[in-house]
Amino acid sequence: MNHQPNAPWPVVLSIAGFDPSAGAGIAADLKTFAAHNCYGVAAITALTVQNTEGVTALHPTDPASLRDSIQALLADGHIKAIKIGMLANRANAEVVSAILEANPALPAVLDPVIRSSSGMALVDDAGLEFIRDRLLLQVAVVTPNVGEAATLTGLKVETPENMKAAVQRLREMGARAAVITGGHLEKAIDVFAEGAELEAFVGDRVKPDNTHGTGCTFSSAVAANLALGRQLRDAVVLAKAYVTEAIRKAYAVGPGRLPLNHLYRMMPPARATDHSPAAPEPVH
């Protein structure tokens, strides 16, 4: 059957873990894609046991199943960009590397998820080594936070100047482009490098407790903007603006770190309070 949609949305593939609390991972990615008028599809690298208070268990997907899932989605032929998140282990990272090698025209965004905010390792040591030495070189852009950048580069990353040194180090390590997100600093500073250019984007630090899934959301927003045909720098700037507002408009879901409001753009504006007098009760 030949479907002719009225306004086809670009399709974006997320390769990441599943967070049942829906603040991070695949669920956050799909909501972010939808908020950018993209259609999201997903291949799950691992199931996690978690809520807003932290991750307590990790169950990696069989790498053969992961490969088959990705290949089935790519066979549809409509994917315009790929977002890569938590990979859990080296076997899954190798699957993703092979997929990227076979599809070099697809822009890929790598969020190098290493550890949960509650301290659980989300990739094994061999997987981390493979991400650093191989996968980093295959993607259009890598988007670590300051902690992930420190792990990848071996540098101390605690200040904006540290971030600039680390992003340059990532480029020296073979990354085509990199952006280090500094939402945990006093000012929400992101440092971006592509080619010889290095820029710092400064934003407001809002609702610092509403940060469950910020890294996933940022990288997904970058991927969505690339799928929409935007240049990488513009995709990064727009992703930062989107994440900032999603944090600002977050609302309480659980007792731990609150997830972003990924779909704030789709919600109707708040209605003004009606101060007109109440209608009189009918007289019987």
Rosetta blueprint (number, residue, H / E / L):
1 M L
2 N L
3 H L
4 Q L
5 P L
6 N L
7 A L
8 P L
9 W L
10 P L
11 V E
12 V E
13 L E
14 S E
15 I E
16 A E
17 G E
18 F E
19 D L
20 P L
21 S L
22 A L
23 G L
24 A L
25 G H
26 I H
27 A H
28 A H
29 D H
30 L H
31 K H
32 T H
33 F H
34 A H
35 A H
36 H L
37 N L
38 C L
39 Y E
40 G E
41 V E
42 A E
43 A E
44 I E
45 T E
46 A E
47 L E
48 T E
49 V E
50 Q E
51 N E
52 T L
53 E L
54 G E
55 V E
56 T E
57 A E
58 L E
59 H E
60 P E
61 T L
62 D L
63 P H
64 A H
65 S H
66 L H
67 R H
68 D H
69 S H
70 I H
71 Q H
72 A H
73 L H
74 L H
75 A H
76 D L
77 G L
78 H L
79 I E
80 K E
81 A E
82 I E
83 K E
84 I E
85 G L
86 M L
87 L L
88 A E
89 N L
90 R H
91 A H
92 N H
93 A H
94 E H
95 V H
96 V H
97 S H
98 A H
99 I H
100 L H
101 E H
102 A H
103 N L
104 P L
105 A L
106 L L
107 P L
108 A E
109 V E
110 L E
111 D L
112 P L
113 V L
114 I L
115 R E
116 S L
117 S L
118 S L
119 G L
120 M L
121 A E
122 L L
123 V E
124 D L
125 D H
126 A H
127 G H
128 L H
129 E H
130 F H
131 I H
132 R H
133 D H
134 R L
135 L H
136 L H
137 L H
138 Q L
139 V L
140 A L
141 V E
142 V E
143 T L
144 P L
145 N E
146 V H
147 G H
148 E H
149 A H
150 A H
151 T H
152 L H
153 T H
154 G L
155 L L
156 K L
157 V L
158 E L
159 T L
160 P H
161 E H
162 N H
163 M H
164 K H
165 A H
166 A H
167 V H
168 Q H
169 R H
170 L H
171 R H
172 E H
173 M L
174 G L
175 A L
176 R L
177 A E
178 A E
179 V E
180 I E
181 T E
182 G E
183 G L
184 H L
185 L L
186 E L
187 K L
188 A E
189 I E
190 D E
191 V E
192 F E
193 A E
194 E E
195 G L
196 A L
197 E E
198 L E
199 E E
200 A E
201 F E
202 V E
203 G E
204 D L
205 R L
206 V L
207 K L
208 P L
209 D L
210 N L
211 T L
212 H E
213 G L
214 T H
215 G H
216 C H
217 T H
218 F H
219 S H
220 S H
221 A H
222 V H
223 A H
224 A H
225 N H
226 L H
227 A H
228 L L
229 G L
230 R L
231 Q L
232 L H
233 R H
234 D H
235 A H
236 V H
237 V H
238 L H
239 A H
240 K H
241 A H
242 Y H
243 V H
244 T H
245 E H
246 A H
247 I H
248 R H
249 K L
250 A L
251 Y L
252 A L
253 V L
254 G L
255 P L
256 G L
257 R L
258 L L
259 P E
260 L L
261 N L
262 H L
263 L L
264 Y H
265 R H
266 M H
267 M L
268 P L
269 P L
270 A L
271 R L
272 A L
273 T L
274 D L
275 H L
276 S L
277 P L
278 A L
279 A L
280 P L
281 E L
282 P L
283 V L
284 H L
